[in-house]
Amino acid sequence: MVNGFMGRVLRAVGMAVRAVHVGGIMAGYALLFGAAEARRLLGPRRAGHGARAGGLHDGDRWVKMLTRLGPSYIKIGQLVSTRRDLLPPAVTGPLSRLTDAAPPPSRRRVRQAVLAAYAGTRWPFREFTWEPVACGSIATVHEAVTLDGRRVAVKVRRPGIQWVMERDFALTLAMMRALGAVPKLRKMPFKVMHEQVGSAILRQLDFPAEAAALAELRTNLAGLGNVRIPEPLADLCTPEVVVMEYIIGLRRFAPGDLDAGTRRQVVQAVLAAVYEMLFIDGVVHCDLHPGNLYFDERAGLVMLDAGFVIRLPDEVRRSFADFFIHMAMGDGWTCAQIVIESAAHVADDCDVAGFRAGLTELVQEASGAKSGQFALAPFAGRLFDLQRRFGLFPAPEFAFPLLSLLVIEGMIKDFDSAVDFQAEAVPVLRRRNMLRDRTAQLHK
């Protein structure tokens, strides 16, 4: 009982220390951003010209703040960096450095972590490069050669990261509860949303699950032919380390010198893979930012880092696919019915008719948009606003498919601004319907 009491005291002290740390950093940078924004606005008047751009558009300062806050916040920066269609390059450019170039832990700490991971077993590497080839918010990645001569990539969990992220999770839960106490926000299921989304982020610390997800994605996407996912070496993986094949010749996922035809093929390949995950398999890579998506030497797609992979329940996968089909058809009434039936919470004073009318109008606008004019981010924003206004809140799992699309939308439009997200989904949706019908016949 004493140990339990002391454990609670220590957790409370740790929470307080982390809260003071996070709060202090945020308060300090709020002052810096405010002062810089004031100088930016007053600069042209006072200096006439040459005033330094900054304020809230100072991406380098955002990078510094998120880096100091830690891995949970770096992950937010990574996702935001992909939305170049919504935010200025002065912000997204610097934030993109967070995808695989976060400040690494010391070589000594990495070495200690790797040696501890294989303590009591034979050291499995002939060579090991302690300088990381990539450094993200959760882990560093190192090149190595196994005793039998295989060239591998070794992903090492950052020392101490679990302690930090668990406390960030608890802090954000406390903030969600506080928001839920605000009279105008009491209808919002903040706690449920936080548990679903926060738990998904914490699952990125589960390296055995990531190794299993790599293997599952390889199997599911093998039929596409042009998508590569590194093979995990299960016998060398540990709870702190994932060892996988090393894919050589990786190139950044950027338009570069590609001609228009090749860019279109790239877009079609990426969307085919994402729709395969969303509508067919239900195992979805939700973190396809530029640090996790590459070309190989044959210009095939390479997906890395299966830490943020969500397994959609069959019911959610079917609902999302049906929503997408009827959205493409302009059938807003059915889309509204799908959202209503899959809702996690419906307020007592929910205006179902008002919600259905609003979503019908939104879907008709989206289906009437010309190729390249449909934008998912504003559509999703208006959808969530309709749900909030009319008192109907979606199951948090329903947000994960949207997240996977939102993460890649900005990058995809860099390649092909005229891409039609709805049209590219049609072949996969048709195949999904054929598989569903075939399954139904077998069960008759």
Salt bridges, closest charged atoms under 4 A:
GLU37 OE2 - ARG40 NH2 2.56
ASP58 OD2 - ARG52 NH2 3.44
ASP60 OD1 - ARG97 NH2 3.08
ASP85 OD2 - ARG83 NH2 2.60
ASP100 OD1 - ARG252 NH2 2.89
GLU143 OE2 - ARG151 NE 2.65
ASP148 OD2 - ARG150 NE 3.16
ASP168 OD1 - ARG18 NE 2.77
GLU210 OE2 - LYS155 NZ 2.86
GLU216 OE1 - ARG311 NH2 2.40
GLU245 OE2 - ARG218 NH1 3.40
GLU245 OE1 - ARG228 NH2 3.94
GLU276 OE1 - ARG431 NH2 2.30
ASP287 OD2 - LYS75 NZ 2.85
ASP287 OD1 - HIS289 NE2 3.70
ASP296 OD2 - ARG228 NH1 3.48
ASP296 OD2 - ARG298 NH2 3.89
ASP305 OD1 - LYS155 NZ 2.73
ASP314 OD1 - ARG317 NH2 3.29
ASP322 OD1 - ARG432 NH1 3.03
ASP322 OD1 - ARG436 NH1 3.85
ASP331 OD2 - HIS326 ND1 3.39
ASP349 OD2 - LYS187 NZ 2.64
GLU365 OE1 - ARG382 NH1 2.86
ASP385 OD1 - ARG388 NH2 2.61
ASP385 OD2 - ARG389 NE 3.05
GLU409 OE1 - ARG83 NH2 2.69
ASP414 OD2 - ARG84 NH1 3.94
ASP416 OD2 - ARG264 NE 2.22
ASP437 OD1 - ARG436 NE 4.00
